[in-house]
Amino acid sequence: MRKIALLIGVSEYEPGLNPLPAAVKDVDAMQRVLANPEMGGFAEADITVLKNPQRQEMEEAIYELFSHGQKDDLLLFYFSGHGITDDSGKLYLSTRRTRKQNGSLVIPSAVAAGYLHDRMNRSRSQSQVIILDCCFSGAIAQGLTVKDDGTVNIQQQLGGKGRAILTSSSSTQYSFEQEGSELSIYTRYLVEGIEKGAADRDSDGWISVDELHAYASSKVQEAAPAMTPKFFPVEEGYKILLAKSPKDDPKVKYRKAVELRINRGQFSIPARRLLNSLRLQWNITTEVATAIEAEVQQPYQEYQRKLKEYETTLLEAIRAEETLSETTLNDLRDYQQHLNLTDEDVALIEEQILSQQKATQVVQPAPTKGNQFQQFEFEVVRVNSQGQISDRTSHRAEFFTEDLGNGVLLEMVSIPGGQFLMGSPESELERSEDESPQHTVTIQPFCMGKYPITQAQWQAVANFPKVKIDMNHPTAWRMGFLIY
C-alpha cells in the first residue's frame, strides 16, 4: 500500500482577494509531519507540493493524484487558501490568478470543487482523505455575493465512498489567523496533533482521521469559538489511519494527563499535585513538563487575549464617540469576525462595560464646589522590543482644578474604575507562592494629581485640618502624587 499526498497552499492573489501568508507555511508544516517515517510515513517521492499555482498546474496535479492510485492506496489532498462560492453556492478553490470582475468570481480563474469531485470518483483508491483549510468568507468579504446563507454543503459536493473530508470552517467564517502564529489556526492543531502524538485519543499507537479532526477541532474552538470545523466521514472513511503515534512515550502520556485535567486554562489543587506526581513517576523534567502545559494552555490564553483585545477596542470606540455610529458598529462586527468571537462573547463584554459605566456614574468623584470637569487630550505610544514607536493613539480624560489657597492650584485627573485579574497561574515560571489564587480586583473611580506635586502644593495640603491620622511630611511627599 502506498500513501500519496498532494499539498497545495495559495498565499498570493490578484487585487481584490486578501493575501494569506500562512498558506504556504501550512504546506511546509504538513509536508514535514507526513514525510516523517515516525509520524505520517509518506515517502518523500509520494508527496507533491504546489505553492501559489495557476489553475492548469493545480488541475493537472489533482488529475495525477487520483489517476494513479490503486485500490489499497491512501490518497491525501490538502488545500490551504481561499475557498470561494459563486452566486449559485458552488464551491471553488482559489489559485494564484483567481480574481473577480464587477463583484463576481471569474469562474475560469479558480478550480471548481466539481472537478475535484469528478477525479475522486474516478479513482480506484478506496481510502481518500480531503483536508480543506479554507477561508470561505475571504472572497465574500471583498464583495463577492452569495445568495444563500453562506453555508457550503461540503458533503454534497465532495462526498463519496471511503472518504473522510475535514474542513476548518463550514460557512462564512474566517479560518486564518492574521497574527501571532506562523500557521493558520486549523492546520496548526492538525500538525500539533500528529507531531506531539496528542491526537491519538485511544493510545493505540495510531492516529485515525476522526481522532485528528476531533483534536484539532477542540483546540480551534478553545482559541476561536466562532469557528466550527466539520468532519464528513463517508462509509468507512472515519477509520482511515493517517499517522503513527509513539505508544508509550512519557511526554505523550503526560500531555494527555494535562489535557484531561485542565479547566479553562487552570488546574485544581488536586490536579496540580497529581500532575507533579506523574511527572516524577515518568521521569519528565520540570522544563519539559512546563513546556507541555504551556502548549495545552495556549488556545485558552489566545481566546482570553482576543476577548481583551475586543474589550479594549470597544472601550476606545466608546470614549471617542458618545453614540457609536453605524460605520463604527459595522467595523466592530468585522473585528469580532476577525477575532473569531461569538455573538455571546461580545454580548458578555458589552454587558460588563455597561455595568462598569453605571457603577462609575454612581460613584464618580466630583470636583470641589465651584470647580467643573474639563476634558484634555493626550497621546499614548507603543514601542517594540527595539524601543521604536510602533503605534500612536489619541485619548481623552477629564480633570478639574482645585484652588488650595494662597494662589496654589492643583489639577486633578479623573481615573475611571474597573477590574483586573490579580495573581498568576500555577504553571507560570518563577512565580511566587503569594501570587495565588488568581482573583478579580475591582477598583472604584478616583481622582489623582495630573502632575508630580510641588513642595508648595504639599505644604498647602499638609496644613489642612486633620481628618484621621497625622501626616508624615517627608514620607508622604516622596510618593509624588496626591490622590482623592
N, C-alpha and C positions, 0 to 999 in steps of 0.2 A: 504494500500500500504506500502510495506517495502522498505527501502533503504539499500542496501547491498554493501559493498566495499571490494576489495582485493587490498592491498597496498604492493608493492614489491620494495625493494631497495637493490642493489648489489654494495657494495663498495670494497670487497676483491676479488682478481683474482689470477689466476696462472701466473707465469712469462711469459712475452710477452704481457700482457694487463695491461695498467696503472690502478692503484687503483683510486677509485673515492670516497674520504671520505665523500663528501656531500650527496651521495645517501641515506644512511641510515638515515641521518638527515632530508632529504626531506620527507621520510616516516613519521617520527615523527611529522613534521610540518603539513603534510596533515591530519594525524590522529587527531591532536589537533583541527583543524578548522572543520573537518567533524563531529566529535563527540560532538562539542559544540551545545547544543539544540537551541541557539540563532543564529546559523550560518548554519552548514550543516544539523543538525538534525538527523544524523545517530545514531542508538543505538550502544553502545559500543560492545554489543554481536554480532552485524552485521558487524563489521569491523575486517577483518583478516589482520594481518601484518606479512610479511616474510622479514627477513633480511639475506642477503647472503645465500639464499637457494641453494640446489643442484637441478638437473634437475627433478628428480622424485617428490620431495616435491613441486616444483613450478608447475608442470603439474597437480598434484593431486589437488592443491588449485584452479587452473583455472577450472578444471573439476567440483569441488564442487560449485564454484561461479555460473557457468552458468547452472548447473543441477537442482538447487532448486528454481530458480527464477520463479515467476508466471507472468502472462500477464501484470499486472499493476505495478509490482515491478521495481524499478530503480536499475540497476546493474552498479557499477563503478569499472573499472580495471585501476590501476595506476602502472606504472613501471618507475623506475629511475635507470639508469645504462648504460652499453654499448649496443648499438644496432649494430648488425653486419650483413653484407651481404656476401653471398657466391659468388663463381665465376659466378653463373648464375643470380645474383642480388636478390635472395630470402632473405627475412629478418629473422633474428634470434634474440631472446632476450637472453642476457648472463646470466649465472648462476655463482655460486661460483667456479665451476670446468671448466668453459669454457676455452678452450686452442686452440692452433694451432699446426700443425705439418708440417714441411717443407714449411712453409709460407702459409698454407691453414687452414681454420677453421676445427676443428674436430667436425663434424656435431652432433654426439650423445651427445656432452658436452653442447649444447645450446638448447633452446626451440624454435621451428620453429613458425613463425607467422602463418603459415598454420594451426597448431594445435589450436592456439588461435581462428583463424577464424572459424574453424570447430565447436568448442564448442560454440561460439557465435551464429552461425547459428542454432544450435540445441536447444538453449534456448527458452523458452516460453515468456520471457520478451521482451516487445516492446520498452523499454527505456534503452538503453545501452550507457554508456559513457566510452570511452577509452582515457587515457592520457598517452602518451609516452614521457617522458623526457629523450631522448636517444642521446648519442653522437655517431652518425652513423659512424663518421670518426675514432673513437677510435681504432678499430682493423686495419683499413686500414693504419693508421699511424705507426702501428707496423709491417707492412709487408704483411698483407692480400691483395690480389689483387681483384679488382672489374673490370670487363671487360667493363661495360657500363660507363656512365658519372658520376657515383656515386650517382645518384638520385634514391630514393626508392619510388615506386608507392604505397603509403600507402592506398589510397582508393581502388585500385585494390586488394590489399592483405587482407584488413580488412573491406572493405565496406559491407553494408547490410542494411536491413530495420530498421528504427527507431534508428539510431545510430548517435553519434557525436564523431568524432575522433580528438583529439588535439595532435599536435606534436611540440616539441621545435625546431626542425630543420628538413628540408625535404631532405637534401642531406649530402654531406661530410663536415659538419660544426661542430666545437666544440660547444657543448651546455652546457658544465660545466665550472664553474668558479673555478680557482685553488687558488685564493687568495682574501682576502678582504670580504668574505661572508661565512656564515655557510652553506647556501643552494645553490644549482645550480640556475643559473640565471632565468630560466623559472619558476621553482617551487616557487622561492622567490616571484615572482609577482602574481602567482596564489594564493598563501597564502595571500599576501597583499590585493589582490582584494576582497577576501572573508572576511578576518579579519577586514579590515577597511571599508568595505561596498563600496569601491571605484569602484568596477566593476558594480554596479547597475546603468547603464547609464541612464535608463528611470525613475529612482526613484520610481519604483512601489513596492518596498519592497522585490523584488525577484531578484536573480542573475541567469540568464539563462546561459547555456554553451557557447553560442555565445558571450554574454556580457563578460563573464570571460576571454575567449580567446582574445577578442578584447583588453581588458585592459592589460593583460599580454603581448600580442604581441607588443603593442605600447610602453610599458615600456622597453621590451627587445631591441627593435630596437633603442631606445634612448641611451641605455647603450652600446649596441654591434651591430652596424649597419649591420655587415656582417651576422648576424643570421636572418633567415626568418622563424619564427614559422608559422605553417599551421593549418587550420581548415577545416575538411571534414564532413559537415553535410549530413546525408542521410535521405531522406524524411522529417519527422518532427523532426529530431534529434536536430536541432538548437534551438528548442523551449523548450527542456528539462530544467526544473527548478532544479538547483543543490543546491542552498543555499538561506537562508533568509538574508535580509539586513535591518538595522534599518531605517525606512522610513523617520522619521523627526528628526533624531539625528543632532544637530547643528554641531558637528565635521565632520560628513559625508558631510553635506551641504557646510561647509567651504572648505573641501578638493576639492570638485567638482568645487567650485568657483576658487580655486587656479589652478587646472588642466586646467580650461578654459582660464585663463589669463596669464599663464606662457609662455614665449617665449625664447627658447634657454637658459633656466635656469635663466632668468631675468624677472622683471616686469617693465612695463612702469610706469611713474609717476602717470597717472590717475588710472591705475590698482592697484598700491600700495595704493592710497588713498581710492579706493573702497573697497579693502580687509580690510583695517583698520576700515572702517565704518561698514562692515559686521561683523567683529569680535566683535565690541562693540554691535551691534544690536542683535547678537546671544549669548551674554554673554560668550564669549570664552576668556580665559586668554591669556596674551601675550606668556607665556611659551608654552601652548598647540598649539597656532597658529604657533609659531616659529618651533615647532617640526613637525607639519603637512607640513609646507613649506619645511623644510629640507628633509623630505621623498619624496616629489614631485620633488624636485631639484636633488635628489641623482642620478638618472640614467644619467642625463646630465653631472653632475660633474664627474661621473665614466667614461663617454665617454671622457671628457677632460683629465682626468688622463691618460687614455690609449694612447691618442694622444701624450701627453707629454712624456710618457714612451718610445714610439716608436721613437720619435724625438731624445730624449737623447741617446738611443741605437744606432741610425743611426749615430749621430754625433761622438760618441765614436769610432764606427767602421771606420768612415772616417779618424779620427785622427790617428788610429792605422795602417791603410793601405792606402797608397796613391791611389792605384787602388783596389777596392773591389774584392776579389777572388770569384770564383764560389761557394766555400763552404760557405763563409760569406753571399753571396746573397741568397743561399738556406736557411741558418739559419734565415736570416731576413724575408723570406717568411713564415717560420714556426712560427716565433714570431708574425708576423702580424696575422696569423690564430689563434694563441693562444689568442691574444687580441681581436679577432673578429672585426678587422678593414677591411673596404672595400679597393679595389684597388684605388678607388677615394680618400679615406682618405690618403693613403700612397703617392699617386702621388702629392697631395697638399703639404704634408710635404716636399717631395723631392724638389718640386719647390721652396718652401720658403727657404730651406737650400741653394740651388743653387744660389738664388738671393742674399742671405746674403754673400755667398762666393765671388760673383762677386763684391759686394759693398766693401767688405773687401780688395780685391785685388786692387781696385781703390784708396782707401784712407788709405791703410795700412801705419802706421807711419814708417819712415825709420830711421835707425841709423845715427848718425853724420858721415860725410865723413871720410872714413878710418876705420870705425867700421862695422863689419858684424854680422848679426844674427847668433846665435848658438842655439842648442837645449839642453835642460836638462830634465831629468825625475823626477817626484815626485809622491808620493803616497797619495791617498785620502782614508780615512777610514770612515765608517758609524758606528754609535753606536746606540744601542737600548735605551729604556727608563730607563734601569738599568745602562747605561753607559758602557756596554760591546760592544766590537767591533763585528759587525755583517757582515761586508764586507770590502774588500780591493781591490782597483783598481789602476793600474798604468796609468799615463798620461804624456804627453809631452807638453812643452811650449818653445817658442823662447825668447832669451834675447840677449842683446849686452852690452858691457862695455864702458862707457863714461869716458874719461880722463878729469877730472876737473882742471888739472894743479897741480903743486907742489906735485906730487906723490899721489894725491887724486883720487880714482877711484869710479865710481858709476855704479852698474849693474841695467839695466832696462829691465823689462819683458814686452813682447807684450801681450796686453789684446784684444782679438777679440771683434768685435762689435756684436750686437744682439738686440733682442726685449724682453720686458716683459710686463705683464699686471699690471698696477698700479691702486690702489684703491681696494675697497671691495664691494661685493653685498649688497644691502639694507637689505637683510634678515639676515646678519651676526650679531651675538650677540656682544654687547659692541663696536660697530663701532662708529667712529666719523663722523660728518656731512661733514668734509672736505675730506672724502675718496670717494666722488662721483664727477663726474661719473667715472666709470671704463674706462680706455683708454690705448692704446698701446703706449709704450715709446720706441724709437729707440736710441740706444747708438752707437756712432761711435767708431771705434777701437782707442786705445791709448796705451801709454807705462807708466808703473809705476815702481817705485823703488822696487827691489826684496826684500830688507830688510828695516827695520826701519832706517832712516838716522842718521848718526852720526853728532856731532857738527862740525867736520872738513868739512864734505860734505856740510852742510848747510852754513857754513861760505864761502865756495868756491862759491856756487850758489848765495848767497846774494851779493857777490862782483861783479857779472856780471853786464854789463851795463843795466841801467833801460830801460824797454820796454814800459809799460803804466802807472803803478802805483807804489808808494813806497811800500816796503815790510816791514811789522812789524815783526822784527826778532823773538821775543818770541812767538807771537801768531801763526805765520806760522810754526815755528819749532815744536810746540806742536802737529801739525797734524800727524807728524811721518813719512810721506811718501812724495816723490817727484813725481809729475805727469807731463808728457809732453803732 
